[in-house]
Amino acid sequence: MMLKKMVCKFVIGFIVVFFATTAYASGTEEVLLGIDITTETIELHVASGGCTTEEHFEFEINIGTTGTIVTIWRVIPDDCKAFLPDGVRLSFDKEEIGLGGINEFTITNKIGNTSQHR
């Protein structure tokens, strides 16, 4: 019985990881220039060629026993050629992206100025 439960948990964990990975396989984990967080919003500071909008990003949110883990994916590339050395700031409502009521979380994205969209 115990072995059956362990195998079941393993299979469920594998399925969750598999689908979470493939769901964002077409996107790129964004290298952030910076981030500001308030009680209601998350403001991303990201590289841009001039056409970057909020619709270019998706938030992967995993709530587990050790806390909430967030990864920000750029799912639509910005192929425009404007020179914006300071990037752009985009604001996201925490409730709309699935972080409503969550006051503490870990972001897995790197911080720096090495985004391929720069």
CYANA upper distance limits for C-alpha pairs under 8 A (distance plus 0.5 A):
  1 MET  CA      5 LYS  CA      6.91
  2 MET  CA      6 MET  CA      6.83
  3 LEU  CA      7 VAL  CA      6.64
  4 LYS  CA      8 CYS  CA      6.58
  5 LYS  CA      9 LYS  CA      6.66
  6 MET  CA     10 PHE  CA      6.66
  7 VAL  CA     11 VAL  CA      6.66
  8 CYS  CA     12 ILE  CA      6.67
  9 LYS  CA     13 GLY  CA      6.51
 10 PHE  CA     14 PHE  CA      6.57
 11 VAL  CA     15 ILE  CA      6.70
 12 ILE  CA     16 VAL  CA      6.72
 13 GLY  CA     17 VAL  CA      6.70
 14 PHE  CA     18 PHE  CA      6.47
 15 ILE  CA     19 PHE  CA      6.62
 16 VAL  CA     20 ALA  CA      6.49
 17 VAL  CA     21 THR  CA      6.50
 18 PHE  CA     22 THR  CA      6.70
 19 PHE  CA     23 ALA  CA      6.31
 20 ALA  CA     24 TYR  CA      7.33
 21 THR  CA     25 ALA  CA      6.58
 22 THR  CA     26 SER  CA      8.34
 24 TYR  CA     28 THR  CA      8.17
 24 TYR  CA     73 TRP  CA      7.69
 24 TYR  CA     75 VAL  CA      8.09
 26 SER  CA     75 VAL  CA      7.14
 27 GLY  CA     73 TRP  CA      6.34
 27 GLY  CA     74 ARG  CA      5.93
 27 GLY  CA     75 VAL  CA      4.66
 27 GLY  CA     76 ILE  CA      7.60
 28 THR  CA     73 TRP  CA      5.86
 28 THR  CA     74 ARG  CA      5.67
 28 THR  CA     75 VAL  CA      6.94
 29 GLU  CA     71 THR  CA      7.66
 29 GLU  CA     72 ILE  CA      6.54
 29 GLU  CA     73 TRP  CA      5.02
 29 GLU  CA     74 ARG  CA      6.74
 29 GLU  CA    109 ASN  CA      7.13
 30 GLU  CA     72 ILE  CA      6.61
 30 GLU  CA     73 TRP  CA      6.01
 30 GLU  CA     74 ARG  CA      6.24
 30 GLU  CA    109 ASN  CA      6.90
 30 GLU  CA    110 LYS  CA      7.96
 30 GLU  CA    115 SER  CA      7.33
 31 VAL  CA     46 VAL  CA      8.00
 31 VAL  CA    109 ASN  CA      6.55
 31 VAL  CA    110 LYS  CA      5.55
 31 VAL  CA    111 ILE  CA      6.10
 31 VAL  CA    112 GLY  CA      6.76
 31 VAL  CA    113 ASN  CA      7.73
 31 VAL  CA    114 THR  CA      7.15
 31 VAL  CA    115 SER  CA      5.63
 32 LEU  CA     44 LEU  CA      7.59
 32 LEU  CA     45 HIS  CA      6.70
 32 LEU  CA     46 VAL  CA      5.76
 32 LEU  CA     47 ALA  CA      8.01
 32 LEU  CA    109 ASN  CA      7.40
 32 LEU  CA    110 LYS  CA      6.77
 32 LEU  CA    111 ILE  CA      5.29
 32 LEU  CA    112 GLY  CA      6.56
 32 LEU  CA    113 ASN  CA      7.84
 32 LEU  CA    115 SER  CA      7.90
 33 LEU  CA     44 LEU  CA      8.28
 33 LEU  CA     45 HIS  CA      5.65
 33 LEU  CA     46 VAL  CA      5.70
 33 LEU  CA     47 ALA  CA      7.38
 33 LEU  CA     87 GLY  CA      8.25
 33 LEU  CA    111 ILE  CA      6.24
 33 LEU  CA    112 GLY  CA      5.79
 33 LEU  CA    113 ASN  CA      6.27
 34 GLY  CA     44 LEU  CA      6.71
 34 GLY  CA     45 HIS  CA      5.30
 34 GLY  CA     46 VAL  CA      7.54
 34 GLY  CA    111 ILE  CA      6.94
 34 GLY  CA    112 GLY  CA      8.19
 35 ILE  CA     42 ILE  CA      7.61
 35 ILE  CA     43 GLU  CA      6.11
 35 ILE  CA     44 LEU  CA      5.19
 35 ILE  CA     45 HIS  CA      6.22
 36 ASP  CA     42 ILE  CA      6.39
 36 ASP  CA     43 GLU  CA      5.49
 36 ASP  CA     44 LEU  CA      7.13
 37 ILE  CA     41 THR  CA      6.48
 37 ILE  CA     42 ILE  CA      5.13
 37 ILE  CA     43 GLU  CA      6.77
 38 THR  CA     42 ILE  CA      6.94
 39 THR  CA    103 ASN  CA      7.63
 40 GLU  CA     93 ASP  CA      6.55
 40 GLU  CA     94 LYS  CA      6.05
 40 GLU  CA     95 GLU  CA      7.82
 40 GLU  CA    100 GLY  CA      8.10
 41 THR  CA     91 SER  CA      7.05
 41 THR  CA     92 PHE  CA      5.97
 41 THR  CA     93 ASP  CA      5.07
 41 THR  CA     94 LYS  CA      5.55
 42 ILE  CA     91 SER  CA      6.29
 42 ILE  CA     92 PHE  CA      5.69
 42 ILE  CA     93 ASP  CA      7.02
 42 ILE  CA     94 LYS  CA      6.91
 43 GLU  CA     89 ARG  CA      6.91
 43 GLU  CA     90 LEU  CA      5.93
 43 GLU  CA     91 SER  CA      4.78
 43 GLU  CA     92 PHE  CA      6.67
 44 LEU  CA     89 ARG  CA      6.01
 44 LEU  CA     90 LEU  CA      5.72
 44 LEU  CA     91 SER  CA      6.90
 45 HIS  CA     87 GLY  CA      7.19
 45 HIS  CA     88 VAL  CA      6.17
 45 HIS  CA     89 ARG  CA      4.94
 45 HIS  CA     90 LEU  CA      7.04
 46 VAL  CA     87 GLY  CA      5.87
 46 VAL  CA     88 VAL  CA      6.08
 46 VAL  CA     89 ARG  CA      6.90
 46 VAL  CA     90 LEU  CA      8.31
 47 ALA  CA     84 LEU  CA      8.13
 47 ALA  CA     85 PRO  CA      8.15
 47 ALA  CA     86 ASP  CA      7.65
 47 ALA  CA     87 GLY  CA      4.69
 47 ALA  CA     88 VAL  CA      6.87
 47 ALA  CA    113 ASN  CA      8.26
 47 ALA  CA    115 SER  CA      6.94
 47 ALA  CA    117 HIS  CA      6.24
 47 ALA  CA    118 ARG  CA      5.50
 48 SER  CA     52 THR  CA      6.10
 48 SER  CA     78 ASP  CA      7.04
 48 SER  CA     82 ALA  CA      8.38
 48 SER  CA     84 LEU  CA      6.98
 48 SER  CA     87 GLY  CA      5.61
 48 SER  CA     88 VAL  CA      6.84
 48 SER  CA    117 HIS  CA      6.33
 48 SER  CA    118 ARG  CA      6.30
 49 GLY  CA     78 ASP  CA      6.38
 49 GLY  CA     79 ASP  CA      6.90
 49 GLY  CA     80 CYS  CA      5.18
 49 GLY  CA     81 LYS  CA      5.42
 49 GLY  CA     82 ALA  CA      5.34
 49 GLY  CA     83 PHE  CA      6.95
 49 GLY  CA     84 LEU  CA      7.05
 49 GLY  CA     87 GLY  CA      8.44
 49 GLY  CA    117 HIS  CA      7.08
 49 GLY  CA    118 ARG  CA      7.02
 50 GLY  CA     78 ASP  CA      7.90
 50 GLY  CA     80 CYS  CA      6.24
 50 GLY  CA     81 LYS  CA      7.23
 50 GLY  CA     82 ALA  CA      5.60
 50 GLY  CA     83 PHE  CA      7.99
 50 GLY  CA     84 LEU  CA      7.47
 51 CYS  CA     78 ASP  CA      6.25
 51 CYS  CA     79 ASP  CA      8.06
 51 CYS  CA     80 CYS  CA      6.45
 52 THR  CA     56 HIS  CA      6.99
 52 THR  CA     77 PRO  CA      8.38
 52 THR  CA     78 ASP  CA      6.15
 52 THR  CA     88 VAL  CA      8.27
 53 THR  CA     57 PHE  CA      8.39
 53 THR  CA     90 LEU  CA      7.57
 54 GLU  CA     90 LEU  CA      6.63
 54 GLU  CA     91 SER  CA      7.90
 54 GLU  CA     92 PHE  CA      7.90
 55 GLU  CA     76 ILE  CA      8.23
 56 HIS  CA     74 ARG  CA      6.06
 56 HIS  CA     75 VAL  CA      5.97
 56 HIS  CA     76 ILE  CA      5.12
 56 HIS  CA     77 PRO  CA      7.46
 57 PHE  CA     72 ILE  CA      7.29
 57 PHE  CA     73 TRP  CA      5.99
 57 PHE  CA     74 ARG  CA      5.01
 57 PHE  CA     75 VAL  CA      6.07
 57 PHE  CA     76 ILE  CA      7.59
 58 GLU  CA     72 ILE  CA      6.46
 58 GLU  CA     73 TRP  CA      5.73
 58 GLU  CA     74 ARG  CA      7.05
 58 GLU  CA     75 VAL  CA      7.18
 59 PHE  CA     70 VAL  CA      7.15
 59 PHE  CA     71 THR  CA      6.38
 59 PHE  CA     72 ILE  CA      5.26
 59 PHE  CA     73 TRP  CA      6.76
 59 PHE  CA     97 ILE  CA      7.16
 60 GLU  CA     70 VAL  CA      6.09
 60 GLU  CA     71 THR  CA      5.59
 60 GLU  CA     72 ILE  CA      6.80
 60 GLU  CA     73 TRP  CA      7.97
 61 ILE  CA     68 THR  CA      7.44
 61 ILE  CA     69 ILE  CA      6.33
 61 ILE  CA     70 VAL  CA      5.18
 61 ILE  CA     71 THR  CA      7.19
 61 ILE  CA     98 GLY  CA      7.90
 61 ILE  CA     99 LEU  CA      8.49
 62 ASN  CA     68 THR  CA      6.18
 62 ASN  CA     69 ILE  CA      5.64
 62 ASN  CA     70 VAL  CA      6.98
 63 ILE  CA     67 GLY  CA      6.51
 63 ILE  CA     68 THR  CA      4.87
 63 ILE  CA     69 ILE  CA      6.89
 64 GLY  CA     68 THR  CA      6.59
 64 GLY  CA     69 ILE  CA      8.45
 67 GLY  CA    105 PHE  CA      7.05
 67 GLY  CA    106 THR  CA      8.23
 68 THR  CA    104 GLU  CA      7.92
 68 THR  CA    105 PHE  CA      5.35
 68 THR  CA    106 THR  CA      6.74
 69 ILE  CA    105 PHE  CA      6.35
 69 ILE  CA    106 THR  CA      5.36
 69 ILE  CA    107 ILE  CA      6.53
 69 ILE  CA    108 THR  CA      7.61
 70 VAL  CA    105 PHE  CA      7.47
 70 VAL  CA    106 THR  CA      6.47
 70 VAL  CA    107 ILE  CA      5.27
 70 VAL  CA    108 THR  CA      6.76
 71 THR  CA    107 ILE  CA      6.28
 71 THR  CA    108 THR  CA      5.84
 71 THR  CA    109 ASN  CA      6.48
 72 ILE  CA    107 ILE  CA      8.37
 72 ILE  CA    108 THR  CA      8.43
 72 ILE  CA    109 ASN  CA      7.11
 77 PRO  CA    117 HIS  CA      7.92
 78 ASP  CA    117 HIS  CA      6.99
 79 ASP  CA    117 HIS  CA      8.19
 84 LEU  CA     88 VAL  CA      8.25
 84 LEU  CA    118 ARG  CA      8.40
 85 PRO  CA    118 ARG  CA      7.91
 87 GLY  CA    118 ARG  CA      8.12
 92 PHE  CA     96 GLU  CA      8.07
 92 PHE  CA     97 ILE  CA      7.73
 93 ASP  CA     97 ILE  CA      7.01
 94 LYS  CA     98 GLY  CA      6.74
 94 LYS  CA     99 LEU  CA      5.31
 94 LYS  CA    100 GLY  CA      5.65
 95 GLU  CA     99 LEU  CA      5.93
 95 GLU  CA    100 GLY  CA      4.41
 95 GLU  CA    101 GLY  CA      8.07
 96 GLU  CA    100 GLY  CA      7.92
113 ASN  CA    118 ARG  CA      8.30
114 THR  CA    118 ARG  CA      7.78
